[in-house]
């Protein structure tokens, strides 16, 4: 009689989401109750009759399903949220990252085959595709986490194909991995330790780490970014 769905659309295409919502409406019309957990405001407007907002484990708002998205977002994060960003016209500069003929081996076949592209200063370049079509391998190859069979990677005019991860970071290349739990964090370590991984030289003293400096920086970051 009650169906509870936790983020059911996370791995669905837009077409599949529409079919799911059609099915849910049919169930509701038959007298069933559906509890849908989601953080996507467009889904709330498309399907919900009532909205309950949780923040830090507490109910902070109960709103009608047609409540303005700004009201729902404000309740979710505790402050006004800008839902539209007016992007100014882009004026791309010089090429910052140039990739040519990149090939990367996969488990059973090539993960990347002859991939070439350029990214200029002031640009955002997106890669789209169903999971498992080389996006992860491309990112790892650019960051130095995966071996390259052949090709060229130039960053800021310099050849970094064989550069270490540390050297690429030092040059200004940063990576935010798709899997935060297993690739982005060392869960058994503290926030302070995680924040300084790859940056230990900044808090190193002869033969030891400056733990006080690490803790001070961590407290500041926790405050700045609401960790």
N, C-alpha and C positions, 0 to 999 in steps of 0.2 A: 504493500500500500504506500510505502514511502521509499523513494529512490534517491540515494545520496551520491552525487558525482563530484569528485575532487579533481579540478583542472582537466576535464575530459577532452578539451579541444587542443591541448598542448601539442599533440602530434598529428592533428588532423589538418587537411587542406581546407580552404574556404568552402568548396563544394561539399565536403564531408560534414563540415560544421552545419551547413544549411539542412542537410538530410537529418543530422542528429536532432536539431531543433524542431524539425517537423515531427519527428517521432515523439519528442518530449511533449509537444503541444497535444498530440493525439492521446498520450497517456493522461495528461491533465484533464482533457475533455472527457475522459472515461472516469474521472473522479480520483485519480491517483495524485500524490503529492511529490514534487521534485525539489530537492535541495541542491543547488548548483554552487560550487565553490569556484570562484574565478577572480582574477585581478584585471580582466579586460573589460573596459567600460562599454565598448560597443556590444559585447555579448550581454551585459546587464540590460542595456536598452532593448536589445532584440528579443529577450526571452523572459525577463523577470517581471513578476507582478509586485513583489516587495523586495527591498534591499536592506540587509543588515550588514553594517560595517564593523569589522573587528580591527582593533589596533592595540598592539602589545597585550593580546590575550583578553581584551575587554570589549564589550559592545559599546561603541561610541556614537552610533547613529542608526536610526531606523527610518527609511525613506521609501516613497513610492517608486515603482519601477521606472516611471517616466521622469524622475527627478533630474535636474540638469547635471550633466557630467561634471561640471565644476564643483557642484555641491558634494557629489560622491567622492571625487578626488580629494577635496579639502578634508573630508572626514577620514579618508584613508591615511593621509600623511600628516594631518594636524596643522596645515597651513594652506594658504591659497596656492593653486597650481596653474601655471600657464600651459594650456593644452595645445596652443598653436604657436609655432615658431615661424616668423616671417624671414625667410632666407634671402639675403641680398644676392645680387648677381655675382657669379663666381668670376674671378680674374686670375686664372691659373698662372703660376710662375714657371720656373725652370723644373726640369725633371728631377725628382728626388729619389725615386725608386724605379729601376729599370730591370725587367726580367726578360730573358730571351732564351727560347728553346729549352725550357726547363723540363727535365724528365726525372721522375721519382718512382722507384720500384715499390710495388705493393706486395701483399702476401702471396697472391696467385697470379697477378698481372700488373701491368704498369698502373700506378695510381695517378700519375700525371704524365701526359705525353705532349711534348712540344708546346708548352704554355709560354706565351709572351705577352707582356703588357707594360705600360708605363704609368706612373703616378706623379703628377706635378704638384708643386707647392700650392696649397690652398684648395686642393681637391679631396673629395671623399669618393673612394672607389668601392663598390659593392660587388660581391660574387654571390650569385643565386644558384641554387640547385638542391635536389633532394639529398638528404643525408647519405653519405657514402660515395659521393661522386668526386672526391678529390679536394674538397674545401679544407678539411683538417690537415691533409698532407701538405697542401700548399702553404698554409700558415706555419706549420712546423718547419718546413724547408726554409722559409724566409727567416725564421727566428734562429735557425741553426740547430734545431732539435731533431732533424731527420736528414739522413744522407741523401745527396743528390747524385743521380747517375750521370747526368750531363746538363749543360746549359750554363747560363751566366746570370749572376745577381749583382747589380751595382747599386750601392746606396750612397747618395750624396756624391756621385762621381767616382766612388772607390769600389774596387772589386772585393766583395765580402763573401764570395762563394765558399771559401774555405776558412773564413774567420770563425772564431769561437763565439759561443753565446755571449760571453762576457764582453768580447770586443765589439760585438754588434750593439749591445746595450750601451757601452761606452760611447759609441758613435751616435747614439740617439734613437735606436730602434727598440720600441717597447711592444710587449705582447700581453693581451688580456685573453687567456685561454677560454674555450667554450665550456669546459668542465671545471668549475671553481673548486669543487670538493676534492677531486683527485689530482688536478694539474695546477690549480691556482693557489692552493693553500697546503701548509703542513699542519694538519688538524691537531696533532699531538703537541705542537708548540704554542707558545703564547702569542698574543697579538703583537707584542713588542718584537719577538723573534721573527715573526712572519714579515713585519714591516721592514726589517733590516736584511732579509735574505737577499743576497746580491749587492748589498750596500754596506757590508761589514767594515770596509775600509774607512767609512765615514765616522765610525764610532770605535775604532781600534786604538789601543794604546800598546806600548811595548809588552808583548807576551800576554795580553788580556783584552777583554772587551770592556768598554765603559758602560756598565749596566745602568747607571743613573742617567746617562745621556739617552740611552735607549728607552728607558721608562718615560723620561720627560717628553721625548719625541712622540712616543706612543700615546701618551695622555693628550697631547696636542692634536694628534691625528684623530683620535676618538672623538674629541670635541668638535673638530672642524668638519668631519664627515659623518657624524652620528653613528659611529661603529657600534 
